[in-house]
Each structure stands twice: as structure tokens, then as C-alpha cells.
Amino acid sequence: MADLLVQPTARLGSADGAGATWSAPDEAERVVRAVLADLHSGEHRGVVVDSPPGAGKSSLVVHAAIELARVGEPLIVIAQTNEQVDDLIDRLAQQAPDLHIGRLSANDYSATERIKRYATVRVAAKVADLGGPSIIIGTAAKWSRVSEGCWPWAIVDEAYQVRSDALLRVAGRFERALFVGDPGQLDPFSTVEIERWVGLTWDSMQSAVAALLWHNPDLPVHRLPVSWRLPLSAPVVAEAFYPFTGFQAGTAPGERSLSFRTAGLGHGPVDASLETAATGWALYELPARHTLRTDAEAAAACADLARRLLERGAVAVSEGEAGGAPVTVNRIAIGAAHRDQAAAIRAHLGEAESGVTVDTANRLQGREYDVTIVLHPLSGRRDATAFHLEPGRLCVLTFRHRQACIVVARAGIAELLDAHPSAEPVHLNAPVKFPDGWEANQAVLAHLSPHRLPA
């Protein structure tokens, strides 16, 4: 697997054996081999793989699909968005040019250029028109409208973002399945009240994985142990959002760094934040104040930070670009909790920064950038609602980066959390999600505290 080319190692303590060496590639490869062994054994109707951010989830999906197809097991792949489908097809076609791939799509879908270039890929709205490929890939929404055909295997990508009722609609299309996803990301959501179903076995708002394991508790669950995206600050993520399934960074000390070609003019707060962010984190803290959701000062601060990154010529050094690569507009993202906040930030960006990605956590999920700038969900708020405390939202916003994350927030979030302690109702038969949003926010704030810079 391409993600296993990095070679960081670390000495294990005496508890693990004196002189033993922990190797990120070896440990990741061990888990991948165990997953493939379970797939080939035929002993299980399903296999679950939990993946932390940037752990090579897509690489595993591609690797498993090729393995199954090459031993004569036709399969389907269920993704969540058209972008994810095209990305998987691109990677599959590159790594397995001998396999025929079908792209199941809507009638009005127009193939992108990266799909058109492969002669082994056929696009159609009906399975019968795909010509019997080894692998058929489509979105969950498209597969839910397929009423005929059954395949030996299915691979469900981003399985924690699939609602259990959506899984039920496609379950008749396969005999066995591999479920791959990140348990720390955003849960499936609904625009209607769902409390009446919480704790019931037919609660449609459970994730596909939760429902699967509820009814099949003996299925094997594997956990990818290494994050290739996150820098050496990966343990912060594990502590805040994955306390029971910790993981480590796949990079070694000194492999990544962020520097600037141009010195800051006057070394103001914005430039000071960038310098602090070069170590991995910065908290750009505005004065405490209750504000409208579209806080103009906070939105302008997010835009200013992105502008200064570009003006000062940020350069990112990594294991794949040892000589350094400029941090251009397409390698910077600004995240917010609400669409109107994202719109307010875009309004402050100039033409030179128009290529910077500005979006909500839901739409940033699964993507990665060199530097991310985050408007904290609790900044300027009078209360801490369940929406703003959701741990998956904070996890997605603050862990899209390969180099650095700059959090923009008004002072007073710690006091807000103390005034609104976690008090979510406990439902019978409903598993308690841990850590909860209150605890995750406290953990992230504690880590950001040494990197705080007043605006």
C-alpha cells in the first residue's frame, strides 16, 4: 500500500520488551493482513474496520477490492458522495489496470476527466449496461434504487456516516460485507425529531456499524493503528476523541515543518499566530463577547490568517516533499459550524484568496489540507447546545491538517463549558457515546492553552 512507504520507528518501553522497536508501517501492515485474512476466510458475514483520521482508509478499501476481485469474487463498493466514488475509481484504475470497473451513476451524470481517461471504466445508470465488471462502484443513494442482482461481497466506505435504514435498503444486494469508517466523525443526522426511536433496535438514526454490531456482536472489529495525515500531535486527537482506540502518527520527528519565506511586518497578532502555528497549533483568541452567529470580527480574523499565510509564502516540508512545497490556496481550508458563517468568511476573502476552501464540517469531512483555520463552534455563544458540543463536529474541523491548525475563538469558552456541564439524557439500550462533546472540548482547549495568542 502506498501509505506504508513512510518508515518512522520508535523505541518501546520496558513494558513492551527492552530494545523492541515499534514500526508504523509494520504495525499498519499487520492489521491490513488480519483484515484480508478475515475476508478470505469466509467465516464471517461482515468485517468492521475502525479508522482514525488519515489512517489509510481509502487505501484499505482499494486494496481489499482488488484482492477480492482478483480471486474471482465480484463485488460492489458503496460510497457516500460522487466525489468519493470518482476518487476510488481513479485509484482502482491506476493500481489495477487489468480489472474492469463499473461506475453506477444517475442518468444525468457526466463523467469527469479523470474517469474518462481509463478505458477499463464504464459508466451507466443501470447495472445491466455496465457489461459485467469485476467491481461496481456507486453512491449509497444510487444503490438504494437498484432492485435486482446480488454479489458475493460489498465494501461500505465511510460506514459510520451511513444510517441504519440506508444500510437496510441495500442489504439485499450482497452476501457479505466489509465496513470501513471513522468512529470519531460526525454521526448521521436528521432534520426531524428522533427521540422517540432512541434505544430501539429499529432506530434508523443509528450508524450502519452500530446497528450491525448490535445485531451481530460477534463480528470481528479491526482498528488501524497509525494516522498518516496528522503530524506528531496525533496523540492529542487520540486523547480527545479516541480514548479507547488510541493511535500514533506515522511521521517521525523532523519530517514535517512549516516555514515562511517572508518575515512578518511588525510581528502583529496575526503573524504571531502563524509563527506559533508552525509548531502545529495556535489559538487566535479574540476578546470575550457574546455575538451573532456570523461574528464579523471572527470571520475577518479567519480570512486575515489565510491571507497572511499566502502573503508570507508558507512552505511545507513533509516526508513526500522533503525539499518543501508552497502552501497554495488549494492547500488551505477554513472550517466553520454553519453555512452562514462560511459565507461570512468568504465575503472577507479577496480575489487572491478565492481558491481557499471555506466550508462546514459536514462538507470538509474526509478531506485534508496542509493548514486549516477553524472558527470554533462555541465562539461568542451564550449557551452550549448539543449541536455545538457534538464531538464529531469538533473532530472534523480541527483534524483536517497535515502541518498546522489555527483555531479562532473568542475568550470565555472554558467558562461557557463550566456553566453548561454535560447533561445529555441517558436512554435505555442506547450506548453512551464517549467521550461526550463537553469532555472533548475541554481536552482540546487544554491542549490549545499553551498556544494561545490574544488578538
Number of C-alpha atoms within 10 A of each C-alpha: 14 7 19 17 11 16 13 16 16 11 13 14 11 9 6 11 10 10 10 12 13 14 18 25 20 14 14 21 17 13 16 19 11 11 22 17 11 17 21 12 8 10 10 15 16 23 22 21 22 22 25 29 30 24 25 21 23 21 17 21 20 21 18 18 24 21 15 20 19 14 9 10 16 20 26 28 25 25 24 18 14 15 12 19 20 19 14 20 25 17 15 22 21 11 14 17 14 10 17 21 26 25 25 24 22 15 9 7 12 11 15 10 8 11 19 14 12 16 11 16 22 19 22 17 17 16 19 10 12 18 13 13 19 19 25 24 26 25 22 21 17 18 23 17 11 16 11 9 10 15 17 15 24 27 24 25 26 25 26 24 20 23 22 22 17 17 22 14 16 19 16 15 21 17 14 19 22 24 23 25 23 23 23 24 25 19 19 15 13 10 5 6 7 12 10 8 13 18 15 13 13 12 18 20 21 25 22 24 25 18 21 17 15 12 10 12 11 11 15 15 15 17 21 27 23 26 25 23 24 27 24 21 16 22 18 18 23 18 17 24 28 18 14 10 15 19 22 22 20 26 23 16 10 10 15 22 20 23 21 19 11 11 13 17 8 8 12 10 16 22 19 17 25 28 19 21 22 21 18 23 26 26 27 31 21 19 12 14 13 14 15 12 17 17 17 15 13 25 23 16 22 28 23 19 21 23 18 15 22 19 16 17 16 21 20 23 20 20 16 12 11 12 10 17 14 17 21 17 18 13 17 23 25 29 30 26 22 17 15 14 23 20 16 19 27 21 14 17 20 12 7 11 20 14 15 19 19 27 23 22 25 18 11 18 19 17 13 19 21 24 29 27 28 26 27 23 23 23 26 24 19 16 14 21 13 14 12 20 20 20 25 23 23 27 23 22 29 22 24 28 25 23 25 28 28 29 26 26 25 26 18 20 23 14 9 17 19 12 12 14 11 16 8 10 7 11 12 10 10 13 12 12 8 15 18 18 27 20 18 23 24 16 17 18 17 13 17 17 12 12 19 18 18 15 18
